[in-house]
Amino acid sequence: MNSGFLDKLIERISRVRPEEVQGYLLRLADEKGFLETIFNAIHEGVIVTDLKGRINYLNRAACELFGLEREKCMGELLSARLRGLEWDKLVDAGKMVSRDMEVFYPQHRFLNFYVVPLSLDQPAAKRGPVSEMVGYAVILRDTTETRRSTEETIQSEKLTALTLLAAGVAHEIGNPLNSLHIHLQLMERKLRKLPAAVRAELEKSLKVASDEITRLDSIVQQFLGAVRPAHLEKKLENVNALVAESVAFLQPEIEDRSILVEQELRKDLPLIEADRNQLKQAFYNVIKNAFQAMKSGGILRIRTNVDEQFVSVNFADTGGGISPEDMSKIFEPYFTTKASGSGLGLLIVRRIVREHGGEIDLASDEGKGLTLTIRLPRRNQSVRMLEAGGEKAEGGEG
């Protein structure tokens, strides 16, 4: 509050008449309300505690950041409301401390905060005012977007480097592989003229060499497909049809693994502009990845949905899920938790989805399964009519 006003009030307290008290109290209430309005208007979270860490005040932004109800928090220990805060360590130094934290509820966010000791000058008889610590202020700033922007920049730089590497790989490895393949074919022709006993042994070695060349060529093509920008041939497509075709293509593997695939495809999905083959490749990779994560007899649930911005496809499996430590690595080249995985499948999925202007969400319940959601933008709207005269005009998709 206004320190000048409070100082004058304290000086005159012995001379204040009872009828003046109400006026001073109203003035104090006005000042308090004014300050609270200011604190609730700022975007940074503010929490004030006493020396023991009990909450004395928190503004609207702090409540929203942590999903707290102000009245229920007053007088409670901050460490009890924010488990994992390590409050004792933060205030042990007795000076300002700055740290970062990750918040999981009500939204996944990254925050930077600092804790500042609060002191008030107390009058002393002979030595003058003495500074006495009365509590702490915690100031919080949401750094989620900044952090995401930094991560996207790093990922973009990585993909640029990988694309350059891909061009070198295509030239340095692709051409020798073609040459090896041709020479193996020539050797196969010459083997036919040799005696059967000699031919059988050489054919076995030749088959191993041919298979390894095919495998190496497949790895190179997967790598190129994961990082090389593709030319999209977009047409109006039905997402439900693409999902159904992807599942049908994998039907032999579904039956072989005894996997149950449940499809809940919303019938009123709008058509979207998409490259049919590219999008089917993305769905195929996600489904294959789910199969590989599940044991025989697992369940894969595929659901489609739509909102004002996106058509979404949700894939939920009953595999082992992914640990929190591995979640940040899942789209890195060659990262895989499977013994036989290439680590490129989801990288290809992300490239295809991004080239369609979409986004991917992941949610893992370690030991129970993984849910991957692909969101694809609806067709662009040229205009959208706003409400006028109490009637709502509908804007069509362009």
N, C-alpha and C positions, 0 to 999 in steps of 0.2 A: 504494500500500500504506500501512499504518499508519505514519505518519512517526515517531511516538514509539518504536515498536518498532525501526525502522531506526536512529534516532539512538542508542538504547541499544546496539544491536548494534555500530555503528561505534565508539562509545566503548570498548567492551570487547573489540574484535577482537584486540588484542594479548594479552589474558588468556584468550581462549577456548581451552579444552582440546580436543584432537582428537575426544574422544568426545562433546563437546557439539555439534560441527558438524552432525551428522546431525539433531539435534533442531531446530536453527535452520533448517536447510534445509527440513525438513518444515513448520515454522511458516510459512516464506516461501511454500511451495507452497500451503498452506491459504489464506493471505491472497490469493494470486494467483487461486486457483480461486474464492474467494468474490467477488472483484471482477468476475471474468469472468461469473459467474452473474448478478450485478446488471446488468452492461452488456448481457448477452444478453436480459434480461427486459424492458428498456425498449423502447418503440416507435420512438424516434428512432434514426437511424443515427449511429454514431460511427466515425470513421476517424482514426487518429493516424499522422503521417508524420515523417520526419526533416527536417533543413533542406533537403535536396535534393528533397523530395517523394516519397521512397520509403516505401511502406506498412510501418509497424511493427505496426499493430493495426487490426482492424475487427470490429465486433460483428455479431451475426446479422442485425439489422435492415438494416444497410448492405449485407450480402451479398444479402439478399432484394430490396432496392430496385434493385440494379444487376445481379442475376443473376450474382454472383461466387462463386467457390469460395475460401474463406479461405486454405487452405494454398498454393494456386497463386499467390496475390496477394502474399504476404509478401516484402518486399524489392523489389517491382516499383514502378516510377514510377506514381503515381496518375494522372498525365496520360495514360499509355499505356493504362491500363485504362478510363479515362473520356475518350474522345476528344471534343474540343470544350470541355473544361473551362477552358482558358486559365489554367492554374495559375500561370504566371509573373506574369501581371497581378494575380492575386488576392493573392499574397504580396509583391508589390513594395512596397506601402505600409508593410509592417511593423507593421500594426495590424489589429484585428478588421474583417473585411469581410463584409457580408451580401448575398446575391444569390439570385435565383430561377433554376431550370433546368427544362427539359422533358426527360423520359426516355422513350425509345421502346422499350427492351427491359429486362426481359422483359415488362413491361406499360407501357402509355402512362400516365405519371404527371407531375404537376407537383410539384416540391420547392422548399422554401425552405431555404437552408443558410447557415451562417456559418463563417468560417475564423478561428481564434484562435491567435496565436503562443503557444508553450509555453516557459516559462523555469524554470530551477532555480537556487537560491542556491548558489554555490560559495564555499568559504572562501578568504579572502585573508590574507596575512601580517600586514599592518598596518592596512589600511583596513576590515576586517570583511568580511562576506559580499558577494559580487558576483553580480548576477543575470546569468545566461548563457542565451541562447535556444538551445533544443535541438531544436525541431521545431514542428509545427502540429497542431491538432485541428480536424477538420471535423465539425460537428454538422448533421444533416439531418432535416428534418421534412416529411412527406407532406402537401401542401396540396391534393391533387386534389379531394377532396370539397368542401372550402371553396370552391375555385375554381368547381366545377361548380354549387354552390348559388348562388353569386353570379351566374353566367351565367344560371341558370334564373330568378332573380329579375328580372334585367334583361330577359330574353326575355318574362317574364310581363307586365312593365310595358309593354313595347313592344306586345304583343298587345292589352292593355287599351286603349292609346291608339289602336291601329289599329281596334279594334272600335267605339270612339266615332266615329272618323273615317268608318268604313264606314256608320254610321247617317246621318251628314250627307251622305255621297256618295249614298246611296240616295234621299234626299229632294231634294237640290239638283240632282242630275244626272238621276236616273231620271225624275222628272216631266216636265222639259223634253224629254227624249228621246221620251217617249210622245206629247207634244204635236206634236213635229216629225214623228214617224211618221204621225200622223193627218193632218196638213196635207199631207204628201207624197202620201198616198192620194187626198186631195181634188184635188190638182193633177193626178194621173194621170188621174182621171175627166174633168177639163176638157180635158186634152190630146187626148183621143179626138175632140173636136169640131173640132179645128184641122185645117187642110190638111196633107197628108202631108209636104210639104217642110219646113214649120215644125216639125211634131211630131217628126220624126226627130232634129233638133238638140237640142230641149228634153228629149226622152226620154233622150238620152245624159247630159246634165247631171243629170237627175233620178235616173238610175241610180247615178251616182257619189255623189250626196248620200245616197241610200238605203243604199248599201253602207257608207259611212262611219258612218252612224248605227248600223247593225247591228254594225259593228266596235267602236264606242265602247260600245254596250250590252253586248257580249260582255266587254270589258275590265272594265266595272263589275261584271258578274256574277261574273267570275273573282275579282276583288278581294274581293267580299262572301263568296264561297264559301271563300276562303282564311282569313279572319279571323273570320267569324261562327260562333258555336257552333251545331252542328246537333243536332236531336233524333234520337237513334239509335233505330231500330226493330229491336231485336236479336232474332234467332232462331238456332236451331242451324244452322250452315252448314258445308259442306265446302269447305275452303280450296282443295283441288285443283280442284274444279269452278269456283270463282270465277276462279282463274288461267287455266284452259282457256277459259272464256267470254271473258275479257279478251283473250286472244291471238286467239281466233276473230273477235272484233269488229274487230281490227286486221289481219285477213288480207289485205285488198286492199292496204294500205300495205306489209305484209311482202313481198308478191309484187312490188309496184312498185319497192321498194328492193333487191330480191334479197337480203334478209336471212335468215339461217338462225336459226331459233328452236329451241333444244334444250330439251326439258322432261324433267326427272327428278323426277317427283312420287311421293313416298313413299306407298305404298298403305295403310299402317296409321295414317294421321293421325286423331286424335280430332276430333270435331266441336267447333267453338267457337261462343260466343255473339257474333254480329256483325250489323251492318247490311249486308245484301247489296249494296245499291246504292252505299253509301258506300265499302265496301271495294273493290268493283270499280272505282270512280272512282280510288282510290289506286293500284291495280295498273295501271290504264290510263295514269295520269300517269307512273308510273315507266317503263313500257315505252316510251311516246312519248318520254320524255326520253332513254332509251337509244338509240332509233332516230335521234333528231336529233344525238346525239353521234357516231354511226358513219357512215362512208361506205357507199356501196352495196357489198353483199357482206359486211357485218359479221356477227358471230355474237353472239346473246344467249342465255345459258344461264340457265334458270330452274330452281331446285331447291327442294323443300319438305322440311322435316325437323321433328322433334319431340324435346323433352327433358322433364324433369320439370316445367318451368315454362311453356315457350313452344312454340307452333307457329311455325315460321319459314319465310319465303319469301326466297330469295336470288336476286338479279338481277345477273348479271355480264356486262358488255358488252365489246366490243373497240374502244371509241372511244378518244379521246385522254386520258381521265382528267382529273383536276383537280389543279392545282398546290397545294402546301402552303399558299401564301398565300391561295388562294381557298376552301380547305376550310372555314374558319370562317365564310364568308359565304354558303354555299350555301343556307341556309334563310332568308336575309334577303329581305324583299319586294323584288321587281323586280331582284334580282341574277341575271344570266344571263351565260354565256360564249358563247351562241349569238347570231348576228346577228338572228334573227327570234324569239327566245324572249321570253315575257312575264315570266319571273322569278317566276311564282306557282305553277307546277306542283308543285314539291317542298314549298313552304309548305303547300299544300293537303294533300299526302300526310302531312306531319308532324301537321297538325291532326287528320286522320282517325285516324291511328295512335294519337295520344295520347288521343283521346276513347274509343278502344277499350281503353285501359290498356296499350298496347304501347310499343315503343321502336324506334328506327332506328339502325343502324350503317352507317358509310361507310368504305370502304377504297379508296384510289386508287393506281394505279401510273401515274404521269404518262407519257403517250405510249403506254400499252398498254391502259388501260381503267379502268372504275370498277365496284366491287361494292357494291351496296346491299342490306342485309338488313333485312327487317321482321319483328319478333318480336311475336306476339300471344299474350296469356295464355290458358292452358288454362282450362276451366271450374273455378270455385272448388270446393274440396273442403270439405265440412262437417266431416269428421273424417279423421284418418289414424292407423291402428292402428300401434303401435310393437311392436318385437320383445318377446316374452315367453316365458320358458321354453325359449329356444333355437329357437323356431319363429317364422317371419316371417308376420305377418298382413297381407293386402293391403287397402289403403284404396281404395275406388272413388271415381270422380268423381261429385260431386253435381250 
